[in-house]
């Protein structure tokens, strides 16, 4: 999980945080069109940087984990299992990046409730999916359920934000 948080903390969160004051100012000034352009710019940049990171983590999961962790009791079998989890968590990295930017856009609109409600629904979905998928695919299914949940959360926030910004 910490390996997933690294690209998120380097690429997505800084752009989300940096865009918050500008988005807040634009919203308060009533500049809805520019607000829409600004949050989409931050979202595009975060995804532009996060998608290659996600693909990279999927591609080098096993060698990366071997170098970082494989020694002592953490042998080849542990590396293989952890690689499966990392690969499936990496699918959701794009959703995590989008959620970072999209929640900041809602915060800028002084709406903290919508992201919380969407996150709760996403949490319920990912818990159910993780449980069901883990029955079939073990640790990979568990991670895939989390990834699907956060991707649905991102799509939900994107849809609600677009709906709110339409004239």
C-alpha positions as CSV (number, residue, x, y, z in Angstrom):
1,X,0.0,0.0,0.0
2,X,2.9,2.4,0.8
3,X,4.3,1.8,-2.7
4,X,0.9,2.9,-4.2
5,X,0.9,6.0,-1.9
6,X,4.3,7.1,-3.2
7,X,3.2,8.1,-6.8
8,X,-0.1,9.4,-5.3
9,X,1.8,11.7,-2.9
10,X,4.3,12.8,-5.5
11,X,1.9,13.4,-8.5
12,X,-1.7,13.7,-7.5
13,X,-1.9,15.2,-4.1
14,X,0.4,18.2,-4.8
15,X,-1.7,19.2,-7.8
16,X,-4.9,18.8,-5.9
17,X,-3.6,20.8,-2.9
18,X,-2.1,23.5,-5.1
19,X,-5.3,23.9,-7.1
20,X,-7.6,24.3,-4.0
21,X,-6.9,28.1,-3.3
22,X,-7.4,29.0,-7.0
23,X,-10.6,26.9,-7.2
24,X,-11.9,28.4,-4.0
25,X,-11.3,31.9,-5.3
26,X,-12.9,31.2,-8.6
27,X,-15.9,29.7,-7.0
28,X,-16.4,32.6,-4.6
29,X,-16.0,35.1,-7.5
30,X,-18.7,33.2,-9.4
31,X,-16.4,32.3,-12.3
32,X,-17.9,28.9,-12.9
33,X,-16.5,28.4,-16.4
34,X,-12.9,29.1,-15.3
35,X,-13.5,27.0,-12.3
36,X,-14.5,24.1,-14.6
37,X,-11.4,24.6,-16.7
38,X,-9.1,24.8,-13.7
39,X,-10.3,21.6,-12.0
40,X,-10.1,19.8,-15.4
41,X,-6.6,21.1,-15.9
42,X,-5.5,19.8,-12.4
43,X,-7.3,16.5,-13.1
44,X,-5.6,16.1,-16.5
45,X,-2.1,16.8,-15.0
46,X,-2.6,14.4,-12.1
47,X,-3.8,11.7,-14.5
48,X,-1.1,12.4,-17.0
49,X,1.5,11.7,-14.3
50,X,-0.3,8.9,-12.5
51,X,-1.3,6.7,-15.5
52,X,2.3,6.0,-16.5
53,X,3.1,5.4,-12.8
54,X,0.3,2.9,-12.6
55,X,1.5,1.1,-15.8
56,X,5.1,1.2,-14.5
57,X,4.1,-0.4,-11.1
58,X,2.1,-3.1,-12.9
59,X,5.1,-3.8,-15.2
60,X,7.8,-3.9,-12.6
61,X,5.8,-5.1,-9.5
62,X,7.8,-8.4,-9.0
63,X,11.3,-7.0,-9.5
64,X,10.5,-3.9,-7.4
65,X,9.2,-5.9,-4.5
66,X,12.1,-8.3,-4.8
67,X,14.6,-5.5,-4.5
68,X,12.8,-3.7,-1.7
69,X,11.6,-6.6,0.5
70,X,12.8,-10.0,-0.5
71,X,15.2,-11.2,2.3
72,X,15.0,-13.3,5.4
73,X,11.4,-14.6,6.0
74,X,10.1,-12.5,3.1
75,X,10.9,-15.0,0.3
76,X,9.9,-15.5,-3.3
77,X,6.4,-16.8,-2.4
78,X,5.7,-13.6,-0.3
79,X,7.1,-11.5,-3.2
80,X,4.8,-13.3,-5.7
81,X,1.7,-12.8,-3.5
82,X,2.6,-9.1,-2.7
83,X,3.1,-8.5,-6.5
84,X,-0.4,-9.7,-7.2
85,X,-1.8,-7.3,-4.7
86,X,0.4,-4.4,-6.0
87,X,-0.7,-5.1,-9.6
88,X,-4.4,-5.0,-8.7
89,X,-4.0,-2.0,-6.4
90,X,-2.1,-0.2,-9.2
91,X,-5.2,-0.4,-11.4
92,X,-7.0,1.9,-8.8
93,X,-4.1,4.4,-8.6
94,X,-5.8,6.4,-11.4
95,X,-9.0,6.5,-9.4
96,X,-7.2,7.6,-6.2
97,X,-5.5,10.4,-8.2
98,X,-8.8,11.6,-9.6
99,X,-10.5,11.5,-6.2
100,X,-7.8,13.7,-4.8
101,X,-8.5,16.4,-7.3
102,X,-12.3,16.0,-7.5
103,X,-12.8,16.2,-3.7
104,X,-10.7,19.4,-3.6
105,X,-13.1,20.8,-6.3
106,X,-16.0,20.1,-4.0
107,X,-14.2,21.5,-1.0
108,X,-13.6,24.7,-3.0
109,X,-17.3,24.9,-3.6
110,X,-17.7,24.7,0.2
111,X,-19.3,21.3,-0.2
112,X,-17.8,18.6,2.1
113,X,-20.9,16.5,2.3
114,X,-21.0,15.2,-1.3
115,X,-17.5,13.7,-1.3
116,X,-18.2,12.0,2.1
117,X,-21.5,10.4,0.8
118,X,-19.8,9.3,-2.4
119,X,-16.9,7.9,-0.3
120,X,-19.3,6.0,2.0
121,X,-21.1,4.4,-1.0
122,X,-17.7,3.6,-2.6
123,X,-16.5,2.0,0.7
124,X,-19.6,-0.2,0.8
125,X,-19.1,-1.2,-2.8
126,X,-15.4,-1.9,-2.4
127,X,-15.9,-4.0,0.8
128,X,-18.5,-6.1,-1.0
129,X,-16.5,-6.5,-4.1
130,X,-13.3,-7.2,-2.2
131,X,-15.1,-10.0,-0.3
132,X,-16.7,-11.5,-3.3
133,X,-13.6,-11.2,-5.5
134,X,-11.3,-12.5,-2.8
135,X,-13.3,-15.8,-2.8
136,X,-12.2,-16.3,-6.4
137,X,-8.8,-14.6,-6.6
138,X,-7.6,-14.4,-3.0
139,X,-5.4,-11.4,-2.3
140,X,-5.7,-10.2,-5.9
141,X,-9.5,-10.1,-5.6
142,X,-9.2,-8.1,-2.4
143,X,-7.0,-5.5,-4.0
144,X,-9.1,-5.4,-7.2
145,X,-12.3,-4.7,-5.1
146,X,-10.6,-1.7,-3.6
147,X,-9.5,-0.5,-7.0
148,X,-12.9,-0.9,-8.6
149,X,-14.5,0.9,-5.6
150,X,-12.2,3.9,-5.9
151,X,-12.7,4.1,-9.7
152,X,-16.4,4.1,-9.2
153,X,-16.0,6.8,-6.6
154,X,-14.0,8.9,-9.0
155,X,-16.5,8.5,-11.8
156,X,-19.3,9.4,-9.3
157,X,-17.6,12.5,-8.2
158,X,-16.8,13.5,-11.8
159,X,-20.4,13.0,-12.8
160,X,-21.8,15.0,-9.9
161,X,-19.3,17.8,-10.4
162,X,-20.1,18.0,-14.1
163,X,-23.8,18.0,-13.2
164,X,-23.3,20.8,-10.7
165,X,-21.3,23.0,-13.1
166,X,-23.7,22.7,-16.0
167,X,-25.7,25.9,-16.6
